């Protein structure tokens, strides 16, 4: 059964399918629907040639998304690029423990895990500077910025040492991840993991969680000159996989993944259970949202 709603169409397999018109001003160029500014929950459907109506856009979009996303194993895709933190593995506990030890070494106050969750996703450099800025809040902005940079070298060394020591000990693989990856491989899709996490952290973590065998390539945040949301890591992964971006599905949990995919020309699916800087993933523009990686291959 498919249910419609103002946020999109939701199927029973936990996949939300966005409904798209192609607006030019107040009119859809595909079906001639007219937007009603004072009634955002509805569209006005004027008579159009051949009996087309605005719902036709929704129908075409639904059929396209079902063909391409549910199940993805039958889609026009040759490969998939999968994010790590918040997509395959819940690593918030690892971040929290490594940061706790790092801040202790620096004789700085601690930081709640809820705050850390909002900082994850843009690479270790961004995470450490964000944490330092947070714990140094009592200082006025200019002095705080200088203090962050003064502490950063020692923070980087301590964090790396502690993270390697506890890597994977306080994390868990999300439900349905192994089954979803197995189904993608069984369908003949080549897989790459692209993460902003340093490669020295990412590879051992995947190995510890028994996920490394699914991937032809693993690219950490230090593999290329730029990280997500820049499209470069995804484009380089496509090159390594030997696939065109338009035929390579990007799977992630945050706006960084979505922006990188859009810029690279990859279709993108976001999981709903990840971090996304503390914001609901369903608010991010994507081709679909899934509650489990298994939902990509159900059917």
N, C-alpha and C positions, 0 to 999 in steps of 0.2 A: 504494500500500500504506500502511496506517496501523498504527503500532506503539504499543502501550500501555506505560505505565511509571509508576512512583511519582510522577514529576514532571508527568505529563500525557500527552497523546497527541501524537505527532510525525508529521507528514506528510512526504512525500518532497519537497515544495517548500520546505523550510526553515522551516515554520511549526509552532510548538509550541502545542498547544491544551490549555489547562488543563481538568482534569476536576473538576467541582463537584457535590457533594451539598449539600443544604440541611439542615444539621444543626440539630436542636432537642434539646439535651442529647446523648445518645448515639445518637439515631435520626434518620435522614433523613426529613423530612416529605413528600418527594416519592415515595420508593420504599420506605420503611420499612427500609432497610439499618441495621445496627447497627455502630457503631464498636467495634473491639477494641482496648482501650487498650494491652494488652501485645503487640500484633502490628500495628504501624503500617503495615506494608506490605500489609495485607490487610483486607478487610471481610467480616463474616459475613452471609450472605444467607438470612434465614429465609423460610419459605413465607409468601406474602402473597396477598391476593385477586387474582383474574384472572391469576395466574401471573407477576406483575411481580417483577423482581429488581433489585438495586442497579445492575446493569450497565445497566438501562434509563436511569438518570440519565446515565450516561456516554454512552450512545447519543444521547439527546436533546440533550445538550450538544454532542456532536460534530457532529450534523446542523445544529444552530443555528449553530455556529461556521463550518462549511463554507459555509453559505448566506450568512452575514454577512461573513465575512472572506476566504474563498478561492473565487472572486476577489471583492474588494471592489467591483469595477465592476458586479457584479450584485446587490450588497447593497441593503438598504433604507437607503441613505445618499444625501444630497443634496450633501454638501460634506465637505471634509477640512481640518483644521487641522494644519500641519506645523511641527515645531520645526526649528531651524537647526543650532546647534553640536552635533556628535555624532550628528545625525540625517541631515542632508543634506551637511554639509561637516565634514571633519576639520580643525579650526582650532587644534589644540594648538600647532602650530609658530608660528602668529601670536601666540598668547598668550605663548608662551615668549620670542619675540624682543622683543615690546613690553615685557614685564616685565623682561627683561634690560637693556634700554636705560633703563627707568624707575629700576631699582635702581642702575644706574650713575650716573644723575643725582643720586641721593640719597646716593651714597657708601655704599651698603649691600651686603652680600654677595648672591650669586646664589642661585637656587633651582632644584632639578632639575625637569625636565619631568614626571616621575612624580608629584611632589608637586602641581604645578599641575593635573594631570589630575583629582585628587581634589577640587579646589576649584572647578572650572568648573561652571556651571549655575544659580547662584543670583543672577546679576547682577554687574555690574562693581563695585558698592560692596562686596559680600560678597567678591569675588575679591581686591580690593586690600587689604582689611583682613586677610583670611586670609594673604596673602603677607607683609604687613608683620609680622603676629604670628609667622609662621614664621621669618623672617630675624632677628627680634629675640629669639629664644628664650633666649639667654644671660641676659637680664634677668629679674628676679623678676616674677611676674604683675602686680602692681599698677603697677609702674613701666613694664612692657611695654605694658599697656593705655593708659597715658597717652602713651607714645611713639608708639604706633600712631596715635592721634588727632592728635598733633602733626605727624606726617609725612603724614597723609592728604591735606590740601589740595594739597601739592606733588606727591604721588604721583598724585593724580587728574589734575592738569594735564599732568604728564609722560606718563602712560600714554595719555591721550587723544591727545596730539600724536603720540606714537610709533606708536600703533595705526593711526591714520589714514594715517600714512606708509607702513606695511608691509601694510595690510589686504589679505589674500588672497595675498600673496606667498609665504607659507610654509604654505599650506593646500591641500587637495585635495577635490574632490567624491567622495563615496563611490561605489563601483561600483553601478550599477543605479538611482541616484537619478533621473537625467534620464529614463530609460526608464519608471520608475514614475510620475513626475509626468505624463509625456506620456500614459500610459495612463489615469490618473485624469481628466485633462482630456478625453481622447477619449471617455470614458464619460459625460461631461456633469457631472462633479462640479466645483463651484466650490472654489477653493483659497485659503487664507489662510496666511501664515507668521506664527506667534506665537513670539517668542523673548524671553529675558531680556536679550539683548544690546542695547545702546543702538541706537536707530533709525539714528543717524548712522553706525554701523558696519555694521548689518545690510543696509541698502539697497545701499550700494556693493559689499558682498561678494557679494550675490546677483547684482548686475549683472556684476561681474567674472567670476563663474563661469557666466554664461549661464543663470541660473535665474530671474531676475526676471520674465520673460515668462509664467511658469506661474501667477503669483499675482494674484488680484484685489485683495488687501490684504496689507500687511506691517505688523505691529505690533511695535515694539521694546519693550524693558523699561521705557522711559520714556514709553510711550504712555498708560498708565493709572496710577491711584493705587497699585496693588499688582501684584506680579509673581507668576508661578507659583512655588510650588504653590498660591497663591490661585486660585480659579476665575474671578476677575473678567476676566482677559485672554481666556479662552476664551469666556466669556459675551458679552463685547463683540464678539469676532470673529464669533460666531454671529449677533449682531444685524446686523453689517455685511454678512454673507453672506446674511442673510434666511432662515436655517435654524434649525430647532429643535435644541437640543443632542443630543437622543436620535437625531437623524438626521445628526449631524455627527461624523465619525470624527476622533479626536485621534491623531496619530502623533508619537512622541518616543523618547528614549533613556534616560530616567531616572525615578527615583521622583518627582521634581518634576512631570514631565509626567503621570504616572499619577495622582498625588494631585489635581492640578488637574482632570483629566478626570473622575475619579470625583465630585469635589465639584460639577462643572458639570453632570453627568448625561450626559456624552459617552462613547460606547464608545472604548476606547483600545487601541492596538497599540504595542508597543515594539520597536525594532530592537535586535539583540543586540551590535552592534559599537561602540556609543557609549561615553560616559564614565561616567555614573551614579555619580560620586563614588568610583570605584575598585571598585565592587561589581558582580557579575554581574547583568545586566538580567533574566535569567530568574528571579531570586529576587524580583522585584517583581510584585505583583498586577496583572495586565493581562488583557484579553480574548484576546490572542494575542501571540506574540513571532515576529518575522521576521528572517531573516538578510540580507534585501535588500528594498528597496521594490518591486522587481520581483515579489517573491513575493505581494504583495497583489493583483496583477492577472494572475497566471499562470492559465491554464486556458482 
